[in-house]
């Protein structure tokens, strides 16, 4: 079967692949036109260059938000544009951590040279849309808006819940105290030994809640308590994620991911700028989950706190 026919036949099954193929087809043809005009320019550079042309200066974070791309993906393109001498970066005078971007003189000249070519591309885009799909951009906006309200990940997770059982988030209550102890004791003893600090914390959750302002949550799966975690304020803008455990019989059901996402969402609601955690380097599955969610390794200020080896990770929530 021809590839395009296969994608068209599969419809919803191959939605992302079909959109990617369409994007690659358009970019390949535009690149062919740039080459035909002997102009060194890549289609993927266009959004960043054009936004800087219109706005003067923008931060990497602002560009990533506008393009709905990851910070590393935007950084990768920006680094290429800097190497080509089209873009320059400078520190924000108000915030040293903020990297501002602007077009160089060479970049501005390149934009001026490209203006007539872009007009031809814009007209060709308008023509094919008018001839074949006049409502395509409007319907694409509806599609993007729907995904901004509920991501594809959340929708897939919802379908999985309906097919395999619902996962509910429950806040700590006295009748759940035993689960907090049992769930954490299970995973600790699977890999390590319970330490005095573990025992004290797990048997006195009320102390965490009342004296330290912690919040404890549980995942309920098909009516059973299947996992837990707590959030502990460290400073006004930093929260610790800890005592994260999923019962062995309920692993591989998306519960760990569900709890991790719930923790991040709650930390943002509490206006935290950073979410930190301490984990062991031997807990490979947990480490992979943290890395997928954007956590980065940082200097461990509690290296000697536990007998078991630990590493520190943090997630920037800004």
N, C-alpha and C positions, 0 to 999 in steps of 0.2 A: 504493500500500500504506500502511496506517495505520502511524504511527511506532512505536507500541508493538508491533504485530505484526511489524514489520521487526526490531526489537531482539530479540524473542523467537525469531524464526526464525534469526537469525544466531548465536545462542548464544555460543560461545567467541570468535567474530570480533569481537563488540561487547561483550565483558565489561565493560571499564572504562566505556564509555558507558552501559551498562545500570545499573551500580551508581551512576553519577553521576545518572542520571535518577531512580532510586529515592530517592536522598538528597535531591534537589531537590524531589521530590514530597512527601516527609515534612516537610521544612523549610517548604515553602510552606503546608501545612495547619496546622502548628504556629504559624507567623507569623499566619495568618488568625485563629487562636484568641486569640493575644495582642491583636490588633487588636480583636477582638470584645469583649474584656475591658477595652479602653482602657488597655493597659499598653505602655509604650515598651520593647520588648525584642526583640532579634534572636536567632533560634535559634543562629546561629553563635557568639554570645557565651557560650552556656551552658557549654561544657566548661571554659573559663578561669575563669568566675565560680564554677562549682561546685567546681573544684579549690582555688581560693583560699578558698572557704567552709570546705572540709574541712581544708585544711592550714595556713591562716593566712597563711603567706608562702611564695612560690616564686620562683625566678629564671625569666627568659624562656627560658633554655636548658633548664631542668628541664621547663617546660611544653611546649616544642617536642619534647623527647624523649618525654614521655608521650603526646602527641597524634600523634607521628610526622609532624610538619609542619616546614617550614623555619623557621629563625630569623626571616627577614623577614616571613613570613606571620603568625606569632604576633605579631610587633612591630606589624604593621599593625592587627590587632584590638585589641591592648593600647592603642595610641594613641587609637583610637576610644573605648574604655572610659574612658580618662583624660579625654578631652574631655567625656564624659557625666558625669564626676564619680563613677563607680562604682568605679574602681581608682586607686590612687596608687603611684608608684614611688619607691624610695629606694636609696641606695648601701649595699652590704654593708659593715659595719664591718670585716670581715676581708679584703675584697678590693674595692678601689675600682672595678675593671673589671666587677664583677658587679652587675647591676641586679635588685633584689628588688621583688616586687609584693605588694600586699595590698589587701583591700577597704576602701573608705572607709566612713564611717558611713552615707552614702547607699546605697552598694553593699550593706551588710549589711541595711539596711531593705528594699531591693529584693528581696533573697533571701528574707527573711521573708514579704514580700507574695506572692512567687511560689511559696512552698512548697506551698500547696494546689493551685495550678494545675499545678505539676510532678507532683504525685501523680496528678492526673487524666490527665496525658500518659503517665506511667509505666504506669498501669493500662490505658490504651488500647493502648499498645505491647504489653504482656503479653497482652492479649486477642487482638489480631490474630495474634501469634506462636502462641499456643496453638491458635487456630482453624485456621490455615492452614499454619504451618511451625514446629512445636514444637522441631525440632532446628536451626533456622536459626542461632541464636547460637553453638551449639557448633560447627557446621560452619564458621561464619565465623571462629571462633577458630583452627580448624585451618588455614584458608586464610591468615590473618594470620601464623600461626606458620611456615608454609611459606615465605612471602615474607620473613620476618625471617631465615631461614636462607639463602635465595638470592633476591635481588631479581628483579623482573620484567626489569630491564635485563640482569642476568647471564644469565637464562634465554633471553632473546631473542638475546643475543650467542652463547650456546651453540648455539642453533638455527642461527644464521648460520654458525658454525664448521663444523657438520656439513654444511651445504648448500654452503658455498663454500671449505672447507678450514680446518684447525685452526691456531690461533695458540698458540704455546708460548713461555713466558718462559724465557730461558736466562741464566745468570750468566756473567760474563767468564771466559774461559780464553785461554791463549796463542794458540791457533789462530784465535780470533775477533778478534785485535788489528787485522788489516787492515780488517775490516768497520767497526770503530769509526772509523777514519780515513776510509775511503771514503764511508760514509753521511753523515758530517758535512761532509766536503769538498764533496759534491754539493749540499747545500742552501745552504751558505754561498756557494758560487760562483754559484749560481742567482740570488741576490739581492744579494750583496756581493762583497768580495774577502777572501781568506784573510789574516788578520793574524798577526803574529809569535806572539802569545799562542795563537791557534788552532793553529798548526803545532806549537808546543812541547807543548801539551796532548795533541793527537791522536796525536803520534808517540811519546809517553812515558806511556801509560796506567798502566804499572806504578808510576810515580812518584805518580800520584793515589791508587792503591790502597794502596801501602805507606807512603808518607810522610804522606798526608792522610786516610787512612781512608775513601776513597771506595768506592762500589760501582757497578759498571757492569753493565748488563743489555741483553739483546737480545730482539727478537721474531723467532721463527722461523715462517714462513708456508709451509705446504706444502713443508717441507724446506729452504727458503731463508731466509737472514738478511735480514729486511725492515726492521728499525728498531732504534733504540738510545736509551739515555739513561744518565745517571749521577746518583747522589745523593752529595752532599758535606756532611759535618757541618760546620756553621759554629760553633755553640755546643752546649752540652748539650741544648738544647731547640729548636734551629733547624737545618734541613737545606735545602741548595740543590739544586734540580732543574735540570739543564743538559744541554747537548749532546744535545738531543732531535731525532732525525731519523728520517724514514721514506723509504725509497727511492721515487722517483717512480712506478715501475711498480706499487707496492703500496699507493699511496694510495687512499682511498675504499673500503678494505676493513675499516675499524674498527680498524686497527693502532695508530693514534695514540691513540685512546680507550683501547684495551687497555693500552698502555704507561703512559699517564697514570694510569689506575686502579691499575696495578701499583705505580707510584711512590708514590702516596698510601697504599696499603695497607702498603707496606714502611716508609714514614716513620712511620706509626702504630705499627708493630711495634717500631720503634726508639725509641718514646716521644717523638717530636718533637711540639712544640706548634705549630710553624709550618713550612710548606714555602714557600720563596721561589724566585723565578726572575727572570731578566733576559731580556727579549726585545725584538724590534724592533717599533715601531708599524706597520710596513708588512706584517708577517706576519699578515694578517687571519684566515686559517683557524686558525692557532695561537692567536691572541688569543681567538677565539670559543670554542675548546675550553677554554681556561683559565677564561674567564668562566662557561661552562656548569658547570664543576666547582667554582665558588665562589671562584676567585681574585679578589682586589681590588687595584686599583692603590694603590701606596704611594710614599713619597718615595724617589727613586732615589739611593742613596749611591755609585753607580758610573757616573754620567752621562758621565764623561770617560774611562772605562776602555777602551772600544772606540772606533775611529774611526766605526763605524756607530752611528746613533742607537739608544738603548735605553730601555726603561721597566722598572720593577721592579713585580712583583706578589707577593702573598703569600696563602696559604691558612691559615686558622685551623683546626688539627686538634683542638682541645680539645672 
